[in-house]
Amino acid sequence: MDRQQILKDAMGRTVFSFVLCESTLRRNPGGTMTLRNQLEHLSALSNLRNVDIQVLPLIRERNTGLEGPFRLTKLKDGTTVGLIEVQLASRVVTDPKEVQILDMRYGIIRAQALTPEESQDFIEKMERES
């Protein structure tokens, strides 16, 4: 809940950009109501002016995201750091060359994903179907 509040508190000061694989939106481990609530929440977040949510559709079988999830964070001093998390391990990436590779991969992933507007429509369609 604290992390969710950060998105709202940072309105206008911090920009957030997320790319979610369609498969994560289709998982239903908590039941239909949980999935519907998650989709509603994502839809509401995508309406915030400082949040971009994009969906990487399953039809993009070959995509740069297949190497696994990662995060990029731009710090106040302008430097960017990465975070790679996998089961039982995580690693902070500070080497400028490695950060540049992650940044390029993120750009490619965003290009392969639906636009933020298409993604919002996609999420709302899934919400209606759930």
N, C-alpha and C positions, 0 to 999 in steps of 0.2 A: 504494500500500500504506500510505503514511503517513496519507493521508486516511481510509482504512478503520479504521486503529487509533484515530483520534480518536474515532470513534463508540463504540468499546468503552471507551476510557480515560475518556470523559466520563460513563459510566454513572451516572445519578442526578443529576449536577450540571448537565448541559445536555440540553435536550429538542430533538429533531430531528423535523421534520415534512416529509414529501415527498409530492408528488402526481406520479405518473408517468402519462403518456398510454399507453393500451394499445398504441398503435402502436410505441412504443419497446420494449415487451416482446416484440413479435412479430418485430422485425428480427433477422436471423440472419446478420450479416456474417462471423462467425468460424466458422460451421458449427454443427451440432447440439449437439456437446459443449460448445462455448463458451456457447451459449444456455442449455443445461441448467445449467451451472455458475453462470451469472449469476442464473438463477431460483432456484437453491438458495441462493445468497448473499443475495438479497433476502428469501427466506423466513426465513433465519436472522436477518437484521437485524430483520425485523418482529417477532421474538420478544423482542427487547431491550425492556425496560420504558421506556426513554427515547427510543424510535424509533417514530414513526407513519408507515406507508407506506400511501398510498391510490392506487388506480388509477382514472383517468378513462377510462371505457369509450368505445369508438368510437361506440356508439349515441347518445351525447350529442353529436350533430352540431354544435349551436350551443352553444358554451361560452366562458367568459371566457378560457380559455387560448389561444385562437386568435391572440391578439395576439403570442404568442411567450413564450419562457421568461424567468423572472426568479427572483431569490433575495431573501429578506429575512433580515436578521440583526439580532438585538437585542443591543446591546453591554452591557457591564457597567454602564455609567452609565445604562442604561434607554432610551437613544435607539435608534431603528431606522434602518438604512440598507438601501437596495436595490441590487441589481446586475442590470443588463440586459446580456446578452451576445448578440451576433449575429455572423455571419461578418465577420471583419476589424475588429470594433469591440466595445468594451464601455464601459459608463458606470456610474459609481457615482451613486446617487440619494440625495441628502441633504436636498433641499427637503422640509419637513414635509408640504406639500400633496401632492406627488408620492408620497412614502412612504405617506401615508394612502390614496391611490388604489390603490397596489400592495397594501397590506394588505387593503383591501376586496375587491379582485379575488381575492386568495388565499383569503379567506373564502368567496367565491362558488364558486371552483373546488373547494374542499374540500366544499362542500355539493352540488356536482354530481357529485362522485366517489363511488365505493363507500366504505363505511365501512372502517376499518382491518381489521376482522374479515372482511368480505366480500372485501376486497382480498387478504388473506392466503390465503383459500380460492381466489380466482381465480388467484393466482400458483402455488399448489400444483397446481391443476388443469392449468395450462399446463405446469408442470414434468412432470407425469405424461404429458401428451400429446406432449412433445418427444422 
